[in-house]
Amino acid sequence: MSAPSGAQHEIAAGDLQVVVVEVGGGLRSFEVGGRGLLDGYAADAMCTSGRGQLLLPWPNRLEDGTYEFDGRAHRLPLTEPTAGNAIHGLVRWHAWSATDHHADRVTMRHTLHAQPGYPFTLELAVAYELSERGLTVAMTATNRGTSAAPFGCGAHPYLHLGDSGVDPLVLRIPAAVVMRSNERGLPKRSEPVEGSELDFRQARPIGATVLDNAFTELERDGDGLAHARLEDPASGDAVTLWVDEAYRYLMVFTGDPLPDVARRSVAIEPMTCPPNAFRTGESLIRIEPGESVTGRFGIEIA
């Protein structure tokens, strides 16, 4: 009997344990001493609300599922039909293969073949590696086709601390600019966070704030890393999500419209480009034939 998410690939280091799944190649769980840091899902359940999924070859929404690239028009299936969008790429429900599986690391691989709407061929590899400090995720995309390919990537982990919901949690987002979206979840303008309810540059409780926004202009340390942090002041538990310079955007989502995750946890989603980038071209990556791009993010016990 096969699990809905396919084969389960466990890795561990010290008291940290991660389960990566065959379907979508994403994260099903991340535990520290048996305590979950992610709002994941059971081994006998299908993934819902994007939990831990990989978002390739574009993250978030694409308006009307249509775009132009190098003078050619393309149309993708509307996978968010109620809003008229194509959402979160093409690989979330595909089978990935596990390679280089060791006690503390595993690499998931998938070839995204050319298809209507995305006539480009990408070889995708996502390496998960645990240390006693936390998890590092390295994504690599290689263009195996004969023409340049448009590309963006993201991931969808929901960070989870305790069972009291997100309101009392203290959040820090190191971003100076936020994108405001329309009713279809598509960006309509960017503005400074300063003076707004979305300014989390100084850590503060989430309270009643509803978050479903892309943030950018990230503050980075000397190594080029940006760090978002979530803390439970009641227990003192905290978790940090960091991104390297490939990831210029963080989508932050309190899950309000989705009953299974609504205000239970906070999705902090690394993205190389903002929503609708295939249409706007903003931060869109162009991969030439034979070229590769790589980006890294991680989840650490803070």
N, C-alpha and C positions, 0 to 999 in steps of 0.2 A: 504494500500500500504506500503510495507516494504522497508526501506532504504537498499541500497546495503551492508552497513556495519552492518545491523541488528538494534537491539534496541540501543538507545542512552542513556547513563547514565551520568547525569550531577552532578557535585559536585562543591561547592563554599566555599570560605572563604574570607571575606572582598570584595575587588574588583577583586579577582582571581577566575577564572572559568575554569574547565576542563570538557571535554567530553570524556568518555571511551566507547568503542563500543563492541557489542556482538561478531562480527566476528573478531576472532583473539585476543580478549580481550585487544586491544591496545589503545593508545592515538590518538584521532582524532584531538583535539584542546586543547590549553592552552592559555588563554587570561588574560591580566592584564588591567582592566579598558577598555575593548574592544579592546586592542592592542594585536595582536598575538605574542606569544613567540616561537611558533612552526610553521614550514611550514607544515600545515596539509592539510585537504581536506574537501570538502563540505559534508553536511549531505546526499545529493542526489547523491553522487559520490562514486565510488569504490576506495579503497586505491590503490595508485600507488607508485612505487619506495620504498616500505617498510616503508612508513611514519608512525612512531609511533608504528610499529608492535613489538610483542614479538617474540624472536628467541629461540625456545625451541624444542627439547632437545639438539640442538647445534646451535651456531651462525656462520654466515659466510659460507664458502665453505668447501665441503668435496670432495676430488679428486676422480673422477670416481664413486662417490656414494658408494664406497666399503670400508670396514674396517674389522678388526678382533678384537674380544673381548673375553677374556677367552678361547682362542683356537678355537673359532667358527668364520667362515667367514659370513659376511652380505653384502647384496646389496640393496641399496635404489634407488628410482626413480631419474632420472637426471632432476631436476627442473631448472637447468640452462643448457639446452641442447647444446647451442652454444659453451660453454666452457667445457662441459663434467663433470659438477659438480652437486652435490646435495647441495642446498643452503638454509640456514636460518631455518632449522628444519622442523617440521611437524604440527604446530598448527596455522599458520598464517591465514588460511581460515576456521578453525573450529569454531563452535559456543561455546561460553563460557557463563556461567550462573553468574548473579549478585547476591551476597548475602551481608548481613550486609550493606545495602545501607542506609546511613545517609546523612545529608546535606553536610558534608565535607569529606566523605569517602565512598568508595565502594570496595568490594573484588570480583574479577572475578575468577571463578573456572572452571576447565576442567579436565576430566580424559582422559589421552592419553593411549588408549588400545594397547596391543601388536598387532603387524602387521608385514607383511613381511619386512625385512630389519631392523626393530627395535622391536624385540619380547620381549618387556619389558613394564610393566604397571606403569605409573606414575600418581599420583594425584597432580595437579598443582593448586596453588593459588597465585594470584597477588593482593596485597592490595594497593590501591591508596588513599593517605590521603593528604588533603590540610590544610595548615595553612596560616596565613597572610604573612609568609615569603616565602613559596613556596610549592612544591609538593614532597612528599616522596613515593617511589615505593618499596615495599617489595615483593620479589618473594620467594615462598617456593615450593620445589618439594619433594614428599614422594614416596618411592618405595613401591607399593602395590603388586608387583609380588613375585615370589619365588626364584629369582636369582638376583645377583648383576646387576646393570644397569649402562652403561656409560652415562655421562651427562655433558652438558655445557649449559650456558644460556647467553642471551644478549637482548638488546632492541635497537630500531632504531629511536630515535627522531632526527629530523632536527631542529636545533636552528636557529631562524630567527629574525633579527633585521633590520627594515627599508626595503626600496625598492631599494637600490642602489647596491645590490649584495654583494658578499663576499669580493671582492678585498680590499675595504677600511677598513674592519673590523679588529679589533685587537684581536689576538688569543693568549691564553696561554695554552700549554699542558705540564703538569708537568711530563714529561717522559724522561728518559735518553737513552732509546733504541727504535729503530724503526725496523719494519720488512719490507723488500723489497720483492715485489711479482713479479711473472712471468706474462706472457700474459693471463694466466687463472685465475689470482687473487689469486694464491696460494703462500704462503711464500717460498722464495728461500734462504734467509739469514737474519740474524739479525745483526745490527751494531749500535754503539753509534751514537746519533744524533749530538754530538759535531762537529762543523765545517761544518755541512751540511745544505742544504736548508730546512730541516725538523726539525731543532732545534727551538722549540717554548717554551723553558723553561723560557725565558724572553719574556714577551708579546710584540708582534710586528704585524704590518699589514700583512695580508695574501698576498696581492699583486697578482702576477700572479701564485703563487705556486699552483700546482695541488696536492691535497691530496686524497689518497685512501690507507691508511696505518694503520696497527695496531701498537700501541705504548705500551710499557711496562716499567718495572722498575720505577713505579710511585712514585713520592715524596708525602709523606703523613704527615698530621699534628699529633698532640698528640693524637687525637681520632682515628687514623688509616684511616682517610678519605683523598682521593686525589681530588683536585678541578681543573677542566678545566674551562676557562672563555672566553667569547666572548663579545666584547664591540664595540659599534658604536661611534667613536670619534666625529661625527657630532652632535649627539643628546645627548650623554652621557649615553644612555641606555646600560645596560649590563645584561648578564645572566650567571649563573654559573651552571655547572653540576658536582655533586660530586658522588663519589662511595666509598663503604666500602671495607674492605679487601677481600671480596669474589670476587670482580671484579678486576682482575689483569691487564686487557688490556682495552685500548680505541681505537676503530676503528674510524678514522677521515676521512671524505669523503666530498669533495666539489661538488660531483654530476656531474662532467663534462660530462660523457658519456650518461647521462639521460636527455633528453630535458626538461622534466617537472620540474626538480629541478636544472638543471645545473647552478652552481655558484649563485643560489638564496639564499642558506642557507647552513649551515654546519651541517652535521650529526656527532654527537659525541656519539658513540655507546658503552655503557658499555658491556664488555664481560668477562666471567669467564675464558675463554680459547681463544687461538688464532685460526685463520682459520686453518682448516685441522686437528684439534686436535683428532678427532676420528681415524685418520690414524697415527699421530705421537705420540699420548699419552701425548703431552705437556699440563700440567695443567688440564688434563681431570679429572673430578670428578667421583668417583666410589661410587654409592649409594647402600648400602646393603639392603636386604629386611627389610621393616619396618622403615628404617632410613629416615631422612629428612635433606635437606640442605636449607639454606636461604641466600639471598643476598639483599642488599639495595642500591639504588641510589636515587638521587633527583635532581630537577631542581629548582633553586632559582633566585629571582630577586637580582642581585648583586649591 
